[in-house]
Amino acid sequence: MLSYNLLQILNIEYFIAKRIAIKSERTFSKLIVRIAIAGVMLSLAVMILSVAIIKGFKTEIQDKVRGFIGDVQIYRYDLNGSFEKSPFVPNDTTLNYLKQNKSIVSFYPFATKPAIISANNEVEGINFKGIDKDYDWSYIKKHLVSGKIIDFKKDDYQIMISQHTADRLKLKVGDRFLMHFIQNPPKRRKFTIVGIYAIGIDNIDKTFVLGNIDVIRSINNWTANQMGGIEVKTNDFAMLKQNADDIYANLELKLRSRSVIESTPEIFTWLSLLDVNTRVLLFLMMIVGVINMVTALLIMILERTTMIGLLKAMGTTTESIMKIFLYNAIYLVGIGLLLGNVLGLGLAFLQQKTHLFKLAQTNYYLAYVPIEVHLTDVLLLNLSTVAICAVVLILPSLLVSRVSPLKAIRFK
């Protein structure tokens, strides 16, 4: 204990800074210091929450779109711009590549066909998406509102519809309705609703229903192994562009592929704009914290003018006096960071567990504010705040060099 106190005294700048920070009795400077600490605390908390919310928001929306239409779609190369793609049968080379590619988690055939639902004296235009027994139901199960998924061993005319379509047409699980498939001549089939899901994205909920691909094969007179496309799910969305390019390069000549970002550019362009908003908010919050600390340091220097004069008169160098106030400021920043982390991470944890803060799903595609906290983000925000404050606080500390010992001692 004695050696520790001796080290503190030998480091005279740190010793004086600690005395000023802890045992100061000046009422006005205490108020300013508390405001400065609160400013750093709120700035860091807002930055942590901003990054966590934006990342959570992007991840949730990406997962919603990827879960329904896959990461990459493969279809026949033609000039057909409609929802209904031309049929094809992939060759063994394409299938073997998809099976052996370690970046691909799963792939399965699908087909789409425009149709009109007629039920309860109402009509609704939709896009029938046909899938088979290999379809990955894990995502749909998470968003299943009522009923169950399609059982391919039973009736081919089972169907799953969105909550939006069910509400629009006043339908529920177990109801039956007619669907008119658009072609020349039109064909109609009667379906039974086995499940209702709610994805939360209008482009999907208002547009698609899920059924058996064999229905489309039967209506279009396709063979048993023909399909309109192949949906591919990859294991790393961050590598989507590279994986999509690799898939395209290894397809047979009659096929082409398109990533989910190319399929739904309006959603991913909107998500990319959120990064700009985050950077602007981080910049503004950092400015708020820095201004608070600079103001606090200037006031502490002005209130300690007499002490500065005495130290200079006793031979203390300007650099040493500057260190005193820098130590003091960094100490206050440290308190602000500690409280900011507690506040920011505490609110983030509360939202993760309770979903306390809600959103209008029709506008934001989500029913609650999503949170995704990464330790690296928190560390970077803390280190950036300390580094920027330390650099910026050097400027007001230079005011010490302009203090005259004689005038300072006489200063009241």
N, C-alpha and C positions, 0 to 999 in steps of 0.2 A: 504493500500500500504506500509506504514511504517512497519507494523508487518510482511508483506511478505518479505521485504528486510532484516529485522532483522533476520528472520528465515534462510535466505540464508547465511548471515554472520556467524550465529552461526554454521551452517553446513559448516565449512571452506573448507572441501575437495570438496564439490559440487561447492562452490563459486569460488575457484581457477580453478577447471576443466572447468567451464563455461567460465571464462575469457580466458583460454588457447584456448578453442575450437572456441570461437566467435571472439576474438580480437587479435588473433595471427597475427604477421606481418612477420613471417619468411617465405620467398618465397619457400625454398626447402621443408619444412615440409608441407606447404599448398599443394604443388604438390603431395606429398606422401599421404596426407589425402584424396585428391580428387581421387587419384587412388584407394585407399582402399575403399572409398564409392562406386566408380564405380564397383569395384570387387564384393562387397556385393550385389549391385543393380542387376548386370547382373546374378550373381549366383542364387539369389532368383527368378528373372524373368524366368530364364531357368528352374528352378525346378518346378515353378508353371505351366509353359507351358508343361513341360515333363509329369507331372502327369495328367494334363487336357487332353493332346493329347492321352496318352496311355489309359486312362479310356474311353474317347470318342471313340477311335478306337475299343476297346473291346466291348463296348456297341453296336456300329453300326454293327459290324460283327456278334455278337451274335443275334441281332435282325433280321438280314438278314436270317441267317440259321433257327432260331426259327420260323420266319414268314412263311417260306415255308414248313418246315417239322414238325413243332410243337415241344413241349418240350419233350414229351414222345410218343412213338409209341407202340401200342399194336397189336400183331399178333399171329397167331397160332403157337404153339410149334411144330416144325418138323425139319428135317435135310435139308430143302430146303434153299440153299444159294444164290439163284438167286434173281433178283429184283421182280419177280412175286411170291407173297406169296400165300400159300394155303388158300382157302376160309373157313370162319367160320361164325356162327351166335352167337353173345354174348347172354348169358342167362340173365334173369331178375336180378339176384344178382349182376352181373357185371355192368349192366346198371344203376341200382339203386345206387350203390356205386359211380359211376362217376357223377351222377346227384346230389347226396347229399354231395359230398366232397367239402368243402368251398375253398380249395386251387386250385380247377380246375375252370378255366374261361369258357372254352368251349371244346367240343369234337365232332368229326364227323367221319364218315366212309370214307375210301378211298381204292383204289386198284391200282396196277401198272401192266403194261404189256409191254414187249419190242416190238418195232416195227421199221419199216423203212419208212421214208417219201420219196416219189418220186415226184419231181416237177422241171419243167424247165430243164429237162435233167440232173438233179442232184439227188443224193440220200444222206440221212442223217440218221444214226442210233440214235434213241431216246428212251426214256422211257415214255410211256403214263401213266399219273397219272389221274385216274378217281375220281371225287368228286361228291357230290350231293348238293341239295339245302340248306343244313345246313352248308355248308362250310363258313368259316370266310374270307370274301373278303377284309377286311380292309387293310391287308398288301399288297396284290396285287394291290389294287387301288393306293397306294402310289407310286408304281413303274410302273404304266401303262404308256406306251409311246404313244400308239394310240389305237383307238377303244374303246371297252367296255368289261365288264365281261360277262360271259355266262348267257344266259337266259334259265333256265331249263323248262320254260313253252312252249318254242318253239322247234325247231329242236334239236334232241339228238346229231346231228353230228356237233355241234359248237365246236370250239377249240381255245385255246389261246397258242401262241408260244412265245419264247424269241426273243429279238432283234437280238441276235447272230444267231439263226436259220433262222430268216427272212432274214438277210443279206447274210447268207451262201447260201440260196436257192432262193434268189431274190423274196421274197414274201412280200405281204402287206395285210392290212385289206381288207376283201372282196374276196380275192383269194381263190380258191378251189384246193385241191390236194388229191392224193391217199396215204393212209397209209396201209402198209402191216404188219399185226400182225404175229409175229413169233410163229408158232406152226405147228403141223402136222395134217392135211394139213394147209398151210398158208391161212389166210383170209385177205381180203382187204376191206376198207371202204373209202368213199369220205367225206372229212371234209371241212368246211368253216371257215376261220379265222375271228374271231370277235374281237380279241384283241391281242396286242403285248406288252410284259412287258420286263423290264430289271432289274434283281436282282443285277447283278454286281459280282456274284460268279460263276466262270467257272463250278464248279461241278454241279451247278443247271442250269445255262443258256444253257450249252452245252448238258445237259442230259435229261431234262424234258420238256414235254408239258402238258397242262391242258385240260381235257375234262370231259364228263359225265360218271360217273361210270356205268351207264346202258349199255354203249357200251361194256365194259368188261364183264358185266354179260351176255349180249346177246351172245358174241363170245365164252365165256367159258361155256355157258349153266348153269349158276348159277341161283339160285332162287332170287326173288326180294329183299330179306333181307340179302343175303350173301355179305360178304365184304372181302377184303384182309388185312385190318387193321383198327385201330382207332387212329387218331391223337388227342393228348391231349395238351391243352395249360394251363399252370399254372399261378398264379398271382405273383409269386416271384421267379425269376430265381436263386437268392442266395440260396433258399431252394430246388433247383432242385433235388439234390441227395436224400434228405429225402422224398420228395414228390414222386419221382420215386420208391423208395423202398416201400413206403406205397401202391402205386398203384399195384406194383408187388405182394405184400403180400395179396391183396384183390381180385386178379383175380381168375377165375375158373382154374382148373388144366390144361386144354388143351391150355391155353393162357400164353404168357410171354410178357414182356415189355422191352423197351430199351430207354434210355434217348438220347437226341440229342447229348450229349457229347460222348456217346458210338457209335452213328451212324456216326458221323463225327469227329473221334479222331484227324485226321491230322490238322484240323482247330483249334480246342481248345488246342491242344498241342502247336501249333505255338503261339496262344494268350498267353498261360501261360509263354512262354519264354520271352515275352515282359516285364513281371514283373521283370525278372532278369536284363534286360537292363535298366529298370527304376531305380532299386536300385543302379546299378553301376554308372549311370549318376548322381543321387542324391549325392552319395558318393563323386564323383569327383568334383561336383560343390560346395559342402560343404567345401572340402579341399581348393579349390581356394579362397573362401571367407575368410576362417580362416587364410590362409597364408598371404593374403593381410592385414588383420587386425593386425596380429602378427608383420608383417614387419613395418606397420605404427606406432604401439605402441613402438617398439624398437627404431625407429628413433626419435620419440617424446621424449622418455626418454633420449637418447643420446644428443639431442639438448637442453634439459632442465637440464643438469647435474649441471650447476651452481645454478639454482633455487633449485634443490634437496639439494645441499650442504648448501645453506643459510637456508632452512627450517629445516634441521637437526641441524644446528648450533643454531637455535632459539628454539630447544627442540621439534620439531615436530617428532612424532614417525614414524617408517618405515611403519607401517600399514596405517597410515593416508596418507602418501605420495603415497603409493600403491593405495589407494582409489581414489586419485586425477586422476591418469592415467587410472584406471578402469572406473571411471565415464566418463572420456573423450572418452575412446574407445567405451563404450556402447552408448554414445551419437552419435558417428559416425556410429555405427552399426544401430541405430535407423533411422538415415537419409537414410542409404543404404536400409533398409527394406521398408521405406515409398516409396522411388523412385522405388524399385524393385516391390512392389505391384502395383504401378501405371502402370509401364511398362508391367509387366506380365499380369495383369488383363485387361489392355487396349488392348493389342494384342489379348488376348483370346476373348474379346467382339467383336473386329473388325472382327476376323475370323468367329465367330458365326453368325454375321449379314451379312457378305459379301461373305464368302467362297473364300477369296482372294487367299489363297495358295492352289493350285491344286495338285492332285496326278494322276498317271497313274493307271486307274481302273483295267486294266488287271493284274497288279502286286500287287496292294494293296486292291483290291475289293471295293475301294471307289474313287470317283471322286475329293474329296477335303479332306483337313486335318480336322478331326473331333475334336471338343472341348467339354469337359464335366467338368465344374468347380463346385467343392463342397466347401462350406464355411469351413467345418471341415478340409479338406486337406490344404487349405490356412492358417488357424490358426495353424495347426500342423507344417507346414513348417516354419512359422514365429517364433513360440515358440522354435522349435528345433534349429533354427539358433541362436537365442538369447542365449539359454542355452549352446550350444556348444561353441560359441564365448566367453561367460562369463567365462566358465571353462578353456578354452585354454589360454585366455589372462592373467590368473593369473600367468602363467609361466614366460613370459617376464617381468611382473611387479615385479617379485622377484629380478630383476636386481637392483632395488632401494636399496635393503639391502646391496649391495656390494659397494655402492658409499661412499667414504670417504669425510666427510665435508671439511677438510682442502684442499685435492687435488681438490675437486670439485670447491671450490671458486677460486682456482688458474687456473682452467681449462679454456682454450680459444678455 
